[in-house]
Amino acid sequence: MASSPPKKTLNSQSSSLSRPPQAVKFGRRTSSGRIVSLSRDDDMDVSGDYSGQSDYINYTVLMPPTPDNQPAGSSGSTSESKPDANRGGGGDGSKMGNKLDRRLSVMKSNNKSMLLRSQTGDFDHNRWLFESKGKYGIGNAFWSEEDDTGDGGVSMSDFFDKPWKPLTRKVQIPAKILSPYRLLILFRLVIVFFFLWWRITNPNEDAMWLWGLSIVCEIWFAFSWILDILPKLNPINRATDLAALHDKFEQPSPSNPTGRSDLPGVDVFVSTADPEKEPPLVTANTLLSILAVDYPIEKLSAYISDDGGAILTFEAMAEAVRFAEYWVPFCRKHDIEPRNPDSYFSIKKDPTKNKKRQDFVKDRRWIKREYDEFKVRINGLPEQIKKRAEQFNLREELKEKRIAREKNGGVLPPDGVEVVKATWMADGTHWPGTWFEPKPDHSKGDHAGILQIMSKVPELEPVMGGPNEGSLDFTGIDVRVPMFAYVSREKRPGFDHNKKAGAMNGMVRASAILSNGAFILNLDCDHYIYNSKAIKEGMCFMMDRGGDRICYIQFPQRFEGIDPSDRYANHNTVFFDGNMRALDGLQGPVYVGTGCMFRRYALYGFNPPRANEYSGMFGQEKAPALHVRTQSQASQTSQASDVESDTQPLTDDPDLGLPKKFGNSTLFTDTIPV
């Protein structure tokens, strides 16, 4: 008999002895509900010795759709296998029913989180198929009602989630471009081989030592050239899918009904050291391009490390934050690219191209005037700070003279009054960093640490602007600005702490307390973000399947203002578009010091998940690393010690020694497992 269409069942019934049994039939339900026979032997006549046997049972086997492609309205209910009265015994039927249940049941997972993707919490069907040794067919479609208990197990509703779309893909370089280059490399290799063979077989008898030295040098240069050229045989391009990232992390879902962005936090680090060599206006433009990027505002934080401890950089950043209150909403309103004001206003092309809002010309004219005034204020800061310091120092000198006269009966001491020439802040207090006239505790290599939050932490919910926001209409535009903090690490004589790596360490520790973003992007003060969606493109790699094993992502660099008459000035096209793509075809590009997105977990020194070790001459032998524990060992350890799962990686990692690696700051170490 045929099974009921809405049910995913397998029913059996013994055939009558009066007619021969039919062959096994295979059918599949279409989207309209009709059952289509897939058997070639529908009319096959079974006779002879087989006609009298009752062991051949009439089956109709349904091939249901896969769990990833269920038709609308399909039912996940099942019917229990019951003993057949014609079999002559209920016990045998019961045993067969139990065997059938065991054969058709799926793996029961006690921990649903093990089957959920770490990034989104969605059910990972591919992983479930792998762990349950499942295959498509009636066996996986059968779902026992007792499994859908809601106590943390996997239920049938988990199959109806959207399929996982890859966030990144490799784009192969066309063969018409790569094949000629490979032929050229092969041709050069042949020439080098014959040249070296000729040099070795034709020694110079009059100067053997000179000939031998030249042979060694030529072989070494040939070997280094081969090492440089071989990786270029397989360069690759990578492309990201921002639409898939948006659908997966920024759309309403059962776990995120409000549709708030689920993207992780990002901390952007900017390094500077000397305001005379690195103009504050350039650093301010870099900061403005960071604050205006297209990324969830509450998930973005910016930090600047001033190794010089200069008050000029401090006040220039304060001016930049005030200008950002207008520049950032203006960029969001009109989709400005690039979002560095200096580069944007220097573009020669038509600024009104692809702009749909009618007030764009008026808004652009107003923001251009504001930016010109902003540049005047930045360029006038050095003179303004010096005049302020002179006024405050004169006031302190007059105050000390008055006190001296009071002590000496109205007469100044013969040696006069000595007043320290300090550098003053706008609120009338001493600047804790470097002074114009260096003094102990106030010089470039000897000053206290400074941490100042210049823009407050934004609200979690959007804050919409109004029609009169400084002569600009920001109605319906989010006017929030990401958090920004000024950091100048403490410096004392006798310590070599004037390098960029130390500045990065200082910002890592400070950001862990304030924002604790899962990812870190570091930039130089003269590098800005040209593409406002660059951080989201980096997230496509980090949040893609297998992205938890990526330590860092190196962004390419592009240069502006190249002097065409300078033969040594170039865009480094060969390095970034050739060498870096070639290394990406092997194990990944190198870190060039800036424009790199790190995983904070990796910077702390933790081992990557599922780490492998490669041995052999060519690394062809792959084996799990010794420090990686298996899942069973991890579960045994967690059962033996009643330690919370959040702190388990922190306390059990064999490579993590808190006092040695992270110091004795409990405030900092408490942020590591979060």
C-alpha positions in Angstrom: 0.0 0.0 0.0 1.2 3.5 -0.6 2.1 5.7 2.3 0.1 8.8 3.1 1.5 11.8 1.2 1.9 14.3 4.1 3.8 11.7 6.2 7.5 10.8 6.0 7.0 7.2 6.9 7.8 3.7 5.7 4.8 1.4 6.2 4.7 -2.3 5.4 1.9 -4.8 4.9 2.1 -8.5 3.9 0.6 -9.3 0.5 -2.3 -11.7 -0.1 -1.4 -15.3 -1.0 -3.9 -15.2 -3.9 -1.8 -13.0 -6.2 1.9 -12.6 -6.8 3.6 -9.7 -5.1 4.8 -6.8 -7.1 8.3 -5.6 -7.3 9.6 -2.8 -5.1 8.5 0.6 -6.4 10.4 3.8 -6.0 8.5 7.1 -6.1 9.1 10.8 -5.3 6.7 13.5 -4.4 6.9 16.6 -6.5 6.4 20.2 -5.4 2.6 19.9 -6.2 2.2 16.8 -4.0 1.9 14.3 -6.9 3.9 11.1 -6.5 5.9 10.2 -9.6 7.0 6.6 -10.0 10.7 6.2 -10.6 10.7 2.4 -11.1 11.2 0.8 -14.5 9.4 -2.4 -13.5 5.9 -1.2 -12.7 4.3 -4.0 -14.7 6.8 -6.7 -13.9 5.1 -10.1 -13.3 6.5 -12.1 -10.5 5.5 -15.8 -10.9 7.0 -19.2 -10.5 8.6 -20.3 -7.3 8.3 -16.8 -5.9 4.6 -16.5 -6.2 3.8 -18.5 -3.2 6.2 -16.9 -0.8 4.9 -14.3 1.6 8.3 -12.9 2.5 8.2 -10.4 -0.4 6.4 -7.4 0.8 4.9 -4.6 -1.3 6.9 -1.3 -0.6 6.5 2.2 -1.9 9.6 4.1 -1.0 9.3 7.9 -0.9 12.4 10.0 -1.6 11.6 13.2 0.3 13.3 16.5 -0.4 16.6 17.2 1.5 16.4 19.0 4.8 17.8 22.1 3.1 15.0 22.3 0.5 11.8 21.4 2.3 8.5 22.3 0.4 6.2 24.7 2.1 3.8 23.1 4.4 5.5 19.7 4.7 5.0 17.9 7.9 7.7 16.6 10.1 5.5 14.2 12.0 6.0 10.4 12.0 4.0 7.3 12.7 5.2 4.5 14.8 5.9 1.1 13.3 3.2 -1.3 14.5 3.1 -5.1 14.5 1.1 -6.6 11.7 -1.7 -9.0 12.7 -1.1 -11.2 9.6 2.5 -12.0 10.7 1.3 -14.5 13.3 2.9 -12.9 16.3 3.0 -9.5 17.9 6.3 -10.0 19.6 8.2 -10.4 16.3 6.5 -7.4 15.0 7.5 -5.4 18.0 11.1 -6.4 17.7 11.1 -5.5 14.1 9.6 -2.1 14.9 12.3 -1.4 17.5 14.9 -2.3 15.0 13.3 0.0 12.5 13.2 2.8 15.0 16.9 2.3 15.7 17.8 2.1 12.1 15.9 5.2 11.1 16.6 7.4 14.1 19.1 10.2 13.8 22.0 11.1 16.2 20.8 12.7 19.3 23.0 15.6 20.3 23.1 16.5 24.0 24.8 19.8 23.2 23.1 21.8 20.4 25.8 24.4 20.4 28.2 21.9 19.0 26.1 21.8 15.9 25.7 25.5 15.6 27.9 27.8 13.7 30.2 29.8 16.0 29.5 33.1 14.3 25.7 33.2 13.9 24.2 30.4 15.9 22.6 28.9 12.8 22.3 25.1 12.4 25.2 23.8 10.5 23.6 21.0 8.4 26.9 20.0 6.7 28.5 19.4 10.1 25.5 17.4 11.3 25.7 15.2 8.2 29.4 14.6 8.9 29.1 13.8 12.6 26.0 11.7 12.2 27.4 9.8 9.2 24.1 10.7 7.5 23.2 10.5 3.9 20.3 12.0 2.0 17.3 9.8 1.9 14.4 8.5 4.0 16.7 7.7 6.9 17.5 11.3 7.5 14.0 12.5 6.8 12.5 10.3 9.6 12.4 12.4 12.7 11.1 11.0 16.0 8.7 13.2 17.9 10.6 12.5 21.1 13.6 14.4 19.6 11.6 17.6 19.4 11.6 18.2 23.1 13.0 21.7 23.2 15.5 20.8 25.9 18.5 21.9 23.9 18.5 19.1 21.3 18.3 19.6 17.6 14.7 20.0 16.4 13.3 19.8 12.9 12.8 23.5 12.7 16.6 23.9 12.6 16.6 22.6 9.1 14.5 25.4 7.8 17.2 28.1 8.3 18.7 29.9 5.4 21.6 28.1 3.8 25.1 29.3 4.5 26.4 31.5 1.7 30.2 31.8 1.3 31.4 35.3 2.1 34.6 35.1 0.1 35.7 33.4 -3.1 38.9 32.9 -5.1 39.0 34.5 -8.5 41.3 32.8 -10.9 43.6 34.9 -13.0 42.8 34.4 -16.7 45.1 32.0 -18.5 45.7 34.5 -21.3 47.5 36.7 -18.7 49.2 34.0 -16.5 50.3 31.5 -19.2 52.6 33.9 -21.1 54.2 34.9 -17.7 54.8 31.3 -16.8 56.4 30.6 -20.2 58.6 33.6 -19.7 59.7 32.2 -16.3 60.4 28.8 -17.8 62.5 30.5 -20.6 64.5 32.4 -18.0 65.1 29.3 -15.9 66.5 27.5 -19.0 68.8 30.5 -19.8 70.1 30.7 -16.2 70.7 26.9 -16.1 72.8 27.0 -19.3 74.6 30.1 -18.2 75.7 28.5 -14.9 76.6 25.3 -16.6 78.9 27.2 -19.0 80.5 29.2 -16.2 81.2 26.0 -14.2 82.6 24.1 -17.1 84.9 26.9 -18.3 87.1 27.9 -15.3 89.7 30.6 -15.5 93.0 28.9 -14.9 94.8 32.2 -14.3 92.6 33.3 -11.4 90.9 30.3 -9.9 90.1 32.0 -6.6 88.4 34.8 -8.4 86.5 32.4 -10.6 85.4 30.3 -7.6 84.2 33.4 -5.7 82.2 34.6 -8.7 80.7 31.2 -9.2 79.5 31.1 -5.6 78.0 34.6 -5.9 76.2 33.8 -9.2 74.8 30.6 -7.8 73.5 32.4 -4.7 71.9 35.1 -6.8 70.3 32.6 -9.1 68.9 30.7 -6.1 67.5 33.8 -4.5 65.9 34.8 -7.9 64.3 31.3 -8.1 62.9 31.7 -4.5 61.4 35.1 -5.5 60.0 34.0 -8.9 58.5 30.6 -8.1 55.7 31.9 -5.8 54.5 34.1 -8.7 53.5 31.1 -10.7 50.2 30.9 -8.8 48.9 34.3 -7.8 45.3 34.5 -6.8 42.6 37.2 -6.4 40.0 37.2 -3.8 36.5 38.7 -3.9 34.1 39.3 -1.0 30.3 39.2 -0.9 29.0 42.1 1.1 25.4 41.3 0.4 25.8 37.9 2.0 27.5 39.4 5.0 24.6 41.9 5.4 22.0 39.1 5.1 23.8 36.9 7.6 24.7 39.4 10.3 22.5 42.5 9.8 19.0 41.1 9.2 16.3 40.2 11.7 16.4 36.5 12.7 14.8 34.4 15.5 18.0 35.0 17.6 18.1 38.7 16.6 14.5 39.9 16.3 15.4 43.6 16.2 17.9 43.2 13.3 20.7 44.9 15.2 24.1 44.2 13.6 25.8 41.0 14.9 29.2 42.0 13.5 32.1 41.9 16.0 33.8 45.0 17.4 36.8 46.5 15.7 39.4 48.7 17.3 41.4 50.9 14.9 44.9 52.0 16.0 46.8 55.0 14.6 50.4 55.6 15.5 52.3 58.9 15.5 55.4 60.1 17.2 56.5 63.6 16.1 54.1 66.4 15.1 56.9 68.2 13.3 57.6 65.3 11.0 54.0 64.1 10.8 51.8 67.1 10.5 48.7 67.0 12.7 46.4 68.0 9.8 47.4 64.7 8.0 46.7 62.7 11.2 43.4 64.5 11.6 42.3 63.6 8.1 43.2 59.9 8.8 41.1 60.0 12.0 38.1 61.5 10.1 38.3 58.8 7.5 38.2 56.2 10.3 35.3 57.7 12.1 33.2 57.9 8.9 33.6 54.3 7.8 30.6 52.2 6.9 30.4 49.9 10.0 28.1 49.7 13.0 28.9 52.8 15.0 28.6 51.1 18.4 31.0 48.3 17.3 33.8 50.7 16.1 36.4 52.4 18.3 39.5 54.5 17.3 42.7 55.0 19.3 45.7 57.2 18.5 49.1 56.5 20.1 51.2 59.7 20.4 54.7 58.5 21.3 55.9 62.1 21.4 53.4 63.2 24.1 52.9 66.5 22.2 50.1 68.8 23.2 49.9 69.9 19.6 48.7 66.4 18.5 46.3 66.3 21.5 44.5 69.5 20.6 44.5 68.8 16.9 42.6 65.5 17.6 40.2 67.4 19.8 39.5 69.8 16.8 39.1 66.8 14.5 36.4 65.2 16.8 34.4 68.5 16.8 34.5 68.7 13.0 33.6 65.0 12.8 30.2 65.8 14.3 29.3 67.3 10.9 31.6 65.5 8.5 30.5 61.9 9.5 26.7 62.5 9.1 27.4 64.3 5.8 29.3 61.3 4.5 26.4 59.0 5.5 23.8 61.2 4.0 25.4 61.5 0.6 27.5 58.3 0.4 30.8 60.2 0.1 33.9 58.4 -1.2 36.6 58.7 -0.2 35.9 59.9 3.3 39.2 61.7 3.9 38.2 65.4 3.6 41.5 66.5 2.0 41.4 63.8 -0.6 37.7 64.2 -1.3 37.9 67.9 -1.9 41.0 67.4 -4.1 39.2 65.1 -6.6 39.1 66.6 -10.1 36.0 64.8 -11.3 32.5 66.1 -11.1 31.4 65.8 -7.4 27.7 65.7 -8.3 27.9 62.5 -10.3 25.6 59.8 -9.0 24.2 62.1 -6.2 20.4 62.0 -6.0 19.6 64.4 -3.1 18.7 67.9 -4.2 20.5 69.5 -1.3 23.9 67.9 -2.1 25.4 71.0 -3.7 24.3 73.2 -0.8 25.6 70.8 1.8 28.9 70.3 0.0 29.5 74.0 -0.2 28.8 74.4 3.5 30.9 71.5 4.6 33.8 72.8 2.4 33.7 76.1 4.2 33.8 74.4 7.5 36.7 72.2 6.4 38.7 75.3 5.3 38.1 76.9 8.7 39.1 73.6 10.4 42.4 73.6 8.5 43.0 77.2 9.6 42.4 76.3 13.2 44.8 73.3 13.0 47.5 75.2 11.3 47.2 78.0 13.9 47.4 75.7 16.9 51.2 75.9 17.4 51.2 79.6 17.7 48.1 79.6 19.9 49.6 77.0 22.3 52.8 79.0 22.6 51.0 82.3 23.3 48.8 80.6 25.9 51.9 79.1 27.6 53.6 82.5 27.7 50.5 84.1 29.3 50.1 81.4 32.0 53.9 81.4 32.7 53.8 85.2 33.0 50.9 84.9 35.4 52.8 82.4 37.5 55.8 84.6 37.5 53.9 87.6 38.8 52.3 85.4 41.4 55.7 84.1 42.6 57.0 87.7 42.7 54.1 88.9 44.8 54.6 86.0 47.3 58.3 86.8 47.5 57.6 90.4 48.2 55.3 89.5 51.0 57.9 87.3 52.6 60.7 89.9 52.3 58.8 93.0 53.3 58.0 94.2 49.8 61.5 93.6 48.4 62.4 91.0 45.8 65.3 88.6 46.6 68.6 89.5 45.1 68.7 86.4 42.9 65.2 87.0 41.6 62.4 84.5 41.3 62.8 81.3 39.3 59.6 80.1 37.5 59.4 76.9 35.5 58.5 77.5 31.9 55.7 75.0 31.6 53.3 74.1 28.8 49.7 74.7 29.7 46.4 73.2 28.6 43.4 75.2 27.8 41.8 74.5 31.2 44.8 76.1 33.0 46.6 72.9 34.1 50.1 71.7 33.3 50.3 69.4 30.2 51.4 66.0 31.6 53.3 65.2 28.4 56.3 66.8 26.6 56.8 70.6 27.2 58.2 73.1 24.8 61.1 73.5 27.2 61.9 70.0 28.3 62.0 69.4 32.1 62.3 66.2 34.2 59.1 64.2 33.9 58.1 66.4 30.9 60.5 65.5 28.1 60.1 63.3 25.0 61.5 60.2 26.7 60.4 60.9 30.2 56.7 61.7 30.8 53.7 60.2 32.4 51.1 58.1 30.7 48.0 59.9 29.2 44.6 58.5 28.3 41.8 60.8 27.3 38.5 59.8 25.8 37.6 62.6 23.4 34.3 61.3 22.0 31.8 59.6 24.3 30.7 56.0 23.8 27.8 56.1 21.3 24.4 54.9 22.2 23.3 51.4 21.2 20.3 52.7 19.4 20.5 55.1 16.4 20.3 58.8 17.2 18.6 60.6 14.3 19.5 64.2 13.5 17.1 67.1 12.9 16.6 69.7 10.2 18.9 72.3 11.7 22.2 70.6 12.5 24.6 73.4 11.8 22.8 74.6 8.7 22.6 71.0 7.5 19.5 68.8 7.3 20.3 65.5 8.9 16.7 64.3 9.2 16.7 60.5 9.2 20.5 60.3 9.4 22.3 58.7 12.3 24.5 61.4 13.8 26.4 59.3 16.2 30.2 59.3 16.1 32.3 56.2 17.1 34.3 56.4 20.4 37.8 57.9 20.1 40.6 57.9 22.7 44.0 59.6 22.8 46.8 57.4 24.3 50.3 58.3 25.1 52.2 55.6 27.0 54.4 56.3 29.9 58.1 56.7 29.2 61.1 56.7 31.5 64.8 57.0 31.0 66.8 53.8 30.6 64.0 51.9 28.7 64.0 51.4 25.0 60.4 52.1 24.4 60.4 54.3 21.3 59.3 51.8 18.7 56.0 51.1 17.0 55.5 47.7 18.5 55.5 49.1 22.0 52.9 51.7 21.0 50.8 48.8 19.6 51.1 46.9 22.9 50.1 50.0 24.8 46.9 50.5 22.7 46.1 46.8 22.9 46.0 47.0 26.7 44.1 50.3 26.8 41.6 49.2 24.3 41.0 45.9 26.1 39.7 47.9 29.1 37.6 50.4 27.2 36.1 48.6 24.1 37.7 45.2 23.9 37.0 44.7 20.2 37.6 41.2 18.8 39.6 42.6 15.8 42.3 45.3 15.5 43.1 47.4 12.5 46.4 49.4 12.7 47.3 52.3 10.4 50.0 54.9 10.1 49.1 58.5 10.7 49.5 59.3 7.0 47.4 56.3 5.8 43.6 56.7 5.5 40.8 54.4 4.6 40.0 55.0 0.9 37.0 52.5 0.7 34.5 53.0 3.5 33.5 49.4 3.3 37.0 48.0 3.7 36.4 46.9 7.3 33.3 44.9 6.2 35.3 43.3 3.5 37.8 42.2 6.1 35.0 40.8 8.2 34.0 38.7 5.2 37.3 36.8 5.6 37.2 36.6 9.3 33.6 35.5 9.6 33.5 33.1 6.7 33.6 29.4 7.3 37.0 28.5 8.5 37.8 32.1 9.2 38.5 31.5 12.8 41.9 30.1 11.7 42.9 33.4 10.1 45.3 35.5 12.2 45.5 38.7 10.2 44.5 40.2 6.8 46.8 42.6 5.0 45.2 45.3 3.0 47.0 46.7 -0.1 48.2 50.2 -0.2 47.7 52.9 -2.8 49.6 56.2 -2.9 48.7 59.7 -3.8 50.8 62.7 -4.8 53.5 60.7 -6.6 56.0 62.9 -8.3 56.3 61.7 -11.9 59.8 63.3 -12.2 61.2 61.2 -9.3 62.5 58.0 -10.6 62.5 56.4 -7.2 58.9 57.4 -6.4 56.3 54.8 -7.4 53.1 53.1 -6.3 54.8 49.8 -5.3 52.5 48.1 -7.8 54.9 45.1 -8.3 55.0 44.5 -4.5 51.3 44.8 -3.6 49.8 43.5 -6.9 52.4 41.0 -7.7 54.4 39.7 -4.8 51.6 39.9 -2.2 49.1 38.1 -4.5 51.7 35.4 -5.2 52.3 34.9 -1.5 48.6 34.7 -0.9 48.6 31.7 -3.2 50.9 29.9 -0.8 50.2 30.6 2.9 49.3 34.2 2.9 50.9 37.6 2.5 53.5 39.1 4.9 52.7 41.9 7.4 54.0 45.2 6.1 53.6 47.2 9.3 50.3 49.1 8.5 46.9 48.5 7.0 46.6 45.1 8.7 43.6 43.7 10.5 44.5 41.4 13.4 42.5 39.0 15.5 42.9 40.0 19.1 42.8 36.4 20.2 45.9 35.7 18.1 47.8 38.8 19.4 47.4 37.5 22.9 49.3 34.4 21.9 46.6 31.8 21.9 47.0 28.8 19.6 44.7 28.6 16.6 41.8 26.2 16.6 42.4 22.9 14.8 46.1 23.7 14.4 48.1 21.3 12.3 51.8 20.6 11.9 53.4 19.9 8.5 56.5 17.7 8.2 58.4 16.1 5.4 60.7 17.7 2.8 57.8 19.5 1.1 55.4 19.6 4.0 53.3 16.9 2.6 52.7 15.1 5.9 50.0 16.7 8.0 49.2 15.9 11.6 47.4 17.7 14.5 49.7 19.9 16.6 50.8 18.5 19.9 49.3 21.4 21.9 45.8 20.8 20.4 43.6 18.7 22.7 41.0 16.5 21.3 37.3 17.1 22.1 37.1 14.1 24.3 40.1 15.3 26.3 38.6 18.7 26.6 35.3 17.3 27.8 37.0 15.1 30.4 38.9 18.0 31.7 35.8 20.2 32.0 33.9 17.4 33.8 36.8 16.9 36.2 37.0 20.6 37.2 33.9 22.7 37.8 35.1 25.7 35.9 32.8 27.8 33.8 33.0 27.3 30.0 33.8 31.0 29.5 37.0 30.8 31.5 38.0 27.3 30.4 40.2 28.4 27.5 41.9 31.0 29.7 42.8 28.7 32.6 43.5 25.5 30.7 45.6 26.7 27.8 49.1 25.3 28.3 50.8 28.2 26.4 49.1 30.9 28.5 51.0 32.1 31.6 49.2 35.1 32.9 52.0 36.7 35.1 54.6 36.2 32.4 52.8 37.2 29.2 50.2 39.8 30.4 51.6 41.2 33.7 49.9 41.4 37.0 47.0 43.6 36.0 43.9 41.7 37.0 41.8 44.5 35.3 43.4 43.6 32.0 43.5 39.8 32.4 39.8 39.8 33.3 39.0 41.1 29.8 40.8 38.3 28.0 38.1 35.5 28.2 35.3 38.0 27.4 
